[in-house]
């Protein structure tokens, strides 16, 4: 995220620990294009490969986001009373 933020405003990085692939969302499509135009230096330095998702790949990624979001919302969570949420120092 830090390396790409030098070129454009990064909105979100979707990556799990240990993954060799990640998805980076930028604030605007123009930000993504800026990174694509400037990626040679970053690619060589970090041995990264960039691709802008389009078509079916993009649709599958947005579907993955919806599924992940729904799974997170459906997770059981421990309910706490108001006084238990507050921590004092």
C-alpha positions in Angstrom: 0.0 0.0 0.0 2.8 2.4 0.9 4.7 1.9 -2.3 1.6 2.5 -4.4 0.4 5.4 -2.3 3.4 7.4 -3.6 1.7 7.3 -7.1 -2.0 7.5 -6.3 -4.5 7.4 -3.5 -5.1 3.8 -2.4 -8.6 3.2 -1.2 -8.2 -0.4 0.0 -5.9 -3.4 -0.3 -7.5 -6.8 -0.3 -4.9 -9.4 0.7 -4.6 -12.2 3.2 -1.4 -13.0 5.0 0.7 -15.4 3.0 -1.1 -14.6 -0.3 1.1 -14.0 -3.4 -1.7 -12.1 -5.1 -3.7 -9.1 -3.9 -6.3 -6.6 -5.2 -5.8 -2.9 -4.8 -8.7 -0.5 -5.1 -7.9 3.2 -5.9 -10.1 6.2 -5.2 -10.6 6.9 -8.9 -10.1 5.0 -12.2 -7.6 7.7 -13.1 -5.5 6.8 -10.1 -5.4 3.2 -11.3 -4.4 4.4 -14.8 -1.6 6.5 -13.2 -0.2 3.4 -11.5 -0.4 1.4 -14.7 1.5 4.1 -16.6 4.2 4.3 -13.8 4.4 0.7 -12.9 7.6 -0.2 -14.7 9.8 1.2 -11.9 7.7 -0.4 -9.1 7.4 -3.7 -11.0 11.2 -4.0 -11.4 11.9 -2.9 -7.9 9.4 -5.2 -6.2 9.0 -7.9 -8.8 5.3 -7.2 -9.1 2.9 -7.6 -12.0 -0.1 -5.3 -12.4 -3.4 -5.9 -14.2 -6.6 -3.8 -14.3 -9.5 -6.1 -13.9 -12.2 -5.8 -16.6 -15.2 -7.8 -17.8 -15.7 -11.2 -16.1 -12.7 -10.8 -13.8 -14.0 -7.5 -12.5 -17.5 -8.9 -12.0 -16.1 -12.0 -10.1 -14.0 -9.7 -7.8 -17.1 -7.5 -7.0 -19.1 -10.7 -6.3 -16.2 -11.9 -4.0 -16.5 -8.6 -2.1 -20.2 -9.0 -1.6 -19.8 -12.6 -0.4 -17.0 -11.6 2.0 -19.0 -8.7 3.4 -22.1 -10.9 3.9 -20.0 -13.5 5.7 -18.5 -10.9 8.0 -22.0 -9.6 8.8 -23.3 -13.1 9.5 -20.5 -14.0 12.0 -21.8 -14.4 15.5 -20.3 -11.8 17.8 -20.2 -11.4 21.5 -22.8 -9.0 22.8 -21.6 -6.6 25.5 -23.5 -4.2 27.6 -22.6 -0.6 27.4 -20.6 -0.5 30.6 -18.5 -3.5 29.4 -17.5 -1.8 26.2 -16.0 1.2 28.0 -12.4 0.8 29.1 -10.8 3.0 31.7 -7.1 3.8 32.0 
